[in-house]
Amino acid sequence: MSSKSKESEEYALLQLLRDLRLKSGITQQALADRIGHPQSYVSKYEAGERRLDILELREICECLGVTLPEFVRQLERALTRAARQ
């Protein structure tokens, strides 16, 4: 996998997380409060400065009202669209 492709995939992941949060009407601070972390934690993973492990991702998805499998389906659709462009 090329580094450009990897960057594109990471961008799709970060964009999806941010979009889901915004669609849920939840601020970074509110999400951080729900998951027991400072607001900077949310800011850093949304900016790509921090990586999430699968359990952290699952917890965030739950707070945003989406299951982890549904999140993965949405991510796969986003990656497929990005690959076509």
C-alpha positions in Angstrom: 0.0 0.0 0.0 1.4 3.4 -1.0 1.8 6.1 1.7 -0.7 8.2 -0.2 -3.3 5.5 -0.1 -2.6 5.0 3.6 -3.0 8.7 4.3 -6.3 8.7 2.3 -7.6 5.8 4.4 -6.6 7.5 7.6 -8.3 10.7 6.5 -11.5 8.8 5.7 -11.5 7.3 9.2 -11.0 10.6 10.9 -13.5 12.4 8.7 -16.1 9.7 9.5 -15.5 10.0 13.2 -15.9 13.7 13.1 -19.0 13.6 10.8 -20.7 11.1 13.1 -20.0 13.3 16.1 -21.3 16.4 14.4 -24.4 14.6 13.0 -25.1 13.5 16.6 -25.0 17.1 17.7 -22.3 16.3 20.2 -19.4 18.7 20.9 -15.9 17.4 21.5 -16.3 18.4 25.1 -19.5 16.5 25.6 -18.1 13.4 23.9 -14.9 13.6 26.0 -17.1 13.8 29.2 -19.0 10.7 28.1 -15.8 8.7 27.6 -14.0 10.1 30.6 -11.2 11.9 28.8 -10.3 15.6 28.4 -11.5 17.4 25.3 -8.0 17.4 23.9 -8.2 13.6 23.6 -11.1 13.9 21.1 -9.4 16.8 19.3 -6.2 14.8 18.9 -7.7 11.7 17.5 -9.9 13.7 15.1 -6.8 15.6 13.9 -4.8 12.3 13.5 -2.4 13.2 16.3 -3.5 10.2 18.3 -4.5 6.7 17.3 -7.4 4.8 18.8 -7.4 1.1 19.7 -10.4 -1.0 18.9 -11.9 -0.8 22.3 -11.6 3.0 22.4 -13.2 3.1 18.9 -16.1 0.9 20.1 -16.7 3.1 23.1 -16.8 6.2 21.0 -19.1 4.6 18.5 -21.5 3.7 21.3 -21.5 7.3 22.5 -22.3 8.4 19.0 -25.2 6.0 18.7 -23.6 3.7 16.1 -22.5 0.1 16.5 -18.9 -0.8 15.7 -20.0 -3.1 12.8 -22.1 -0.2 11.4 -19.2 2.1 11.7 -17.0 -0.3 9.8 -19.6 -0.6 7.1 -19.7 3.2 6.8 -15.9 3.3 6.7 -15.7 0.7 4.0 -18.2 2.7 1.9 -16.1 5.8 2.4 -12.9 4.0 1.4 -14.5 2.6 -1.7 -15.7 6.0 -2.8 -12.3 7.5 -2.1 -10.6 4.8 -4.2 -12.8 5.5 -7.2 -11.8 9.2 -7.2 
